[in-house]
Amino acid sequence: MIRLSANLGFLWKDRALPDAIRAAKAAGFDAVECHWPYDIPAEEVRQALEETGLPMLGLNTRRGREGENGLSALPGRESEARAAIDEAFDYGAEIGASAVHVMAGASRGVEGAAQSFQENLAYAADLGGKYGMTVLIEPLNARDAPSYFHQTVEEAAAILETLGRTEVRIMFDCYHQQIMGGDLLRRFERHRDRIGHVQFAAVPSRAEPDEGEVAFDRLLPMLDWPGPIGAEYRPRASTEAGLGWMNAFR
């Protein structure tokens, strides 16, 4: 049976994160993940996780200024990027998170961006080793994030090949990668050894995964992923009203 993680960056956004964690438990999710939890005291989040028994799979580094979508591949912003990485690992360690997603930023084609990202990922990898946490990088599609530094799983794999750090892995979001070339099963299998987490949402709407061009009820079992798979979609109405899709996975 597929295990599912609720991405609380999109689900139950009308609730504070601790209450969203409790709602995810009540709905039958097996894990949770989040985006930017930093306004909520870590102790409150940790208590909700302990109360529900749900693991926190990961959180993101901060996005930076409006439209930047991350800091770690922005040349000249290394001090801010590393402060954001420090913050994410410190917070993640307090709540027992498994991974930190290091957001690259809107720097596609910018001179020096690749070097900045490599150096900041090496810094994050050191912290990952210290805390026993995984570092994730996520390629974002060119439609939603046209200037994002890396947009395909192939680009992300090339980044990791150059970096050479086992602490850093790819977040394979089926929504983004369907837009950026499709052929999800074969591309996933080709890069499986470098993947650290999987997410999904309907394509092209990014709504509940019971619509659109990908039959996730058939695809996800074929991935044979051992961990919980992240439901990172924007509900069409309330989160509860759209949870019927989960029945096909149970």
C-alpha positions in Angstrom: 0.0 0.0 0.0 1.2 3.5 -0.9 2.0 5.7 2.1 1.1 9.4 1.7 2.5 12.6 3.1 0.4 15.8 3.4 2.3 18.9 2.3 1.0 21.5 4.7 2.3 24.3 2.6 -0.8 23.8 0.5 -3.1 21.6 2.6 -5.1 23.1 5.6 -3.5 26.5 4.9 -6.4 28.0 7.0 -4.9 26.5 10.1 -1.8 27.0 12.2 0.8 24.4 11.4 0.3 22.4 14.6 -3.4 22.1 13.9 -2.8 21.2 10.3 -0.6 18.4 11.5 -3.5 17.1 13.6 -5.9 17.4 10.7 -3.5 15.4 8.5 -3.5 12.6 11.1 -7.3 12.6 11.3 -7.5 12.4 7.5 -5.3 9.3 7.4 -2.0 10.6 6.1 1.1 8.8 7.1 3.5 11.7 7.3 3.7 15.5 6.8 6.0 18.0 5.2 5.9 21.8 5.1 7.3 24.9 3.3 8.3 27.7 5.7 7.3 27.0 9.3 9.5 29.7 10.9 6.8 31.9 12.3 5.5 29.0 14.5 7.6 28.1 17.6 9.4 24.9 16.9 8.3 23.5 20.3 4.6 23.8 19.2 5.3 21.9 16.0 7.3 19.2 17.8 4.5 18.7 20.3 1.9 18.2 17.5 4.2 15.7 15.8 4.8 13.8 19.0 1.0 13.8 19.7 0.1 12.5 16.3 3.1 10.2 15.8 3.5 11.6 12.3 7.1 12.1 10.9 8.0 15.5 9.5 9.7 14.7 6.1 11.1 18.1 5.3 11.0 21.9 5.2 12.3 24.6 2.8 14.9 27.2 3.1 13.5 30.7 2.9 12.6 32.2 -0.5 14.3 35.5 -0.1 12.8 38.6 -1.6 9.6 38.7 -3.8 10.1 36.6 -6.8 13.5 35.2 -5.9 12.3 31.7 -5.0 15.4 30.9 -3.0 18.9 32.2 -2.4 21.4 29.5 -2.8 22.1 30.0 -6.6 22.2 33.8 -6.4 25.8 35.0 -6.8 26.8 37.5 -4.2 24.1 36.4 -1.7 26.1 33.6 -0.1 25.9 35.0 3.4 22.1 35.2 3.2 21.9 31.8 1.6 23.9 30.2 4.4 22.0 32.0 7.1 18.8 30.5 5.6 20.4 27.1 5.4 21.5 27.4 9.1 18.0 28.4 10.1 16.4 25.5 8.2 18.7 22.9 9.8 18.4 24.3 13.2 14.6 24.4 13.0 14.4 21.0 11.3 16.6 19.5 14.0 14.3 20.9 16.7 11.2 19.3 15.2 12.9 16.1 14.1 12.6 16.7 10.3 14.3 14.3 7.9 15.3 16.7 5.2 15.9 20.3 4.2 15.0 21.5 0.7 17.6 24.1 -0.3 15.9 26.4 -2.7 18.1 27.6 -5.6 16.4 30.8 -6.7 15.6 32.6 -9.9 19.0 32.7 -11.5 18.8 30.6 -14.7 21.5 31.7 -17.1 23.1 34.0 -14.6 26.9 34.0 -14.6 28.3 32.5 -11.4 25.0 30.9 -10.4 26.3 27.3 -10.8 29.3 28.0 -8.7 27.3 29.7 -5.9 24.8 26.8 -5.9 27.6 24.2 -5.7 29.3 26.0 -2.8 26.1 26.5 -0.9 25.1 22.9 -1.4 28.5 21.7 -0.1 27.9 23.9 3.0 24.4 22.3 3.4 25.8 18.8 2.9 28.2 19.4 5.8 25.2 20.3 8.0 23.2 17.4 6.7 26.0 15.1 7.8 26.2 16.8 11.2 22.4 16.5 11.8 21.8 13.2 10.1 19.4 14.9 7.6 19.1 14.8 3.9 19.6 17.9 1.6 17.1 18.0 -1.2 17.1 20.1 -4.4 13.9 20.3 -6.5 13.8 21.2 -10.2 10.8 23.5 -10.8 9.0 23.7 -14.2 9.6 26.6 -16.6 5.8 27.5 -16.7 5.5 28.2 -13.0 9.1 29.3 -12.3 10.5 30.5 -15.7 13.8 31.7 -14.2 14.4 29.0 -11.7 18.0 27.7 -11.7 17.2 24.1 -12.5 14.1 22.8 -14.1 14.4 19.1 -15.0 15.5 16.0 -13.1 18.3 15.7 -15.7 19.7 19.1 -14.7 19.4 18.2 -11.0 21.2 14.9 -11.6 24.1 16.8 -13.4 24.4 19.2 -10.4 24.7 16.2 -8.0 27.2 14.5 -10.3 29.4 17.6 -10.1 28.9 18.1 -6.4 29.7 14.5 -5.5 28.0 14.6 -2.0 25.8 11.7 -1.0 24.0 13.9 1.5 22.3 15.8 -1.3 19.4 14.2 -3.3 16.7 15.1 -5.7 13.1 15.9 -4.9 11.2 14.4 -7.8 8.0 16.3 -8.1 5.8 14.5 -10.7 3.9 17.7 -11.4 6.9 19.7 -12.4 8.5 16.9 -14.3 5.4 16.0 -16.3 5.4 19.6 -17.5 9.1 19.4 -18.3 9.0 16.4 -20.6 6.7 13.7 -19.1 7.8 10.1 -19.5 7.7 10.0 -15.7 8.2 6.4 -14.9 11.3 5.9 -17.1 12.9 9.2 -16.0 12.2 8.3 -12.4 13.8 4.9 -12.8 16.8 6.4 -14.6 17.6 8.7 -11.7 16.1 6.6 -8.8 19.5 6.3 -7.1 19.7 10.0 -6.7 16.1 10.7 -5.6 15.4 11.5 -1.9 11.7 12.3 -2.0 8.7 12.1 -4.4 5.7 14.5 -4.7 2.7 14.7 -6.9 -0.3 16.9 -8.0 -2.7 17.0 -10.9 -1.3 18.2 -14.2 -1.8 20.9 -15.5 -4.1 22.3 -12.7 -2.0 21.3 -9.6 -5.2 20.4 -7.9 -6.2 17.1 -6.4 -4.7 14.2 -8.2 -8.0 12.7 -9.4 -8.0 14.8 -12.6 -5.7 15.8 -15.4 -3.3 14.0 -17.7 -1.5 11.6 -15.2 -3.2 8.6 -13.7 -1.5 8.7 -10.3 -3.5 5.8 -9.0 -1.6 3.7 -11.5 1.7 5.5 -11.7 2.6 5.8 -8.0 2.4 2.0 -7.3 4.7 1.5 -10.3 7.4 3.8 -8.8 7.6 1.3 -5.9 8.8 4.1 -3.6 9.6 2.9 0.0 8.7 6.2 1.8 5.6 8.3 2.0 4.9 10.2 -1.2 4.1 13.9 -0.8 0.7 15.2 -1.9 1.6 18.8 -2.8 -1.5 20.1 -4.5 -3.7 23.2 -4.2 -7.2 22.1 -3.2 -10.1 23.0 -5.5 -12.2 24.0 -2.4 -11.5 23.1 1.2 -8.9 20.4 1.9 -11.5 18.1 3.5 -13.8 18.4 0.5 -11.2 17.1 -1.9 -9.8 14.1 0.0 -11.9 11.5 -1.8 -8.9 10.9 -4.1 -7.2 9.1 -1.3 -9.6 6.1 -1.6 -7.9 5.0 -4.8 -4.6 4.7 -3.0 -5.9 2.7 -0.1 
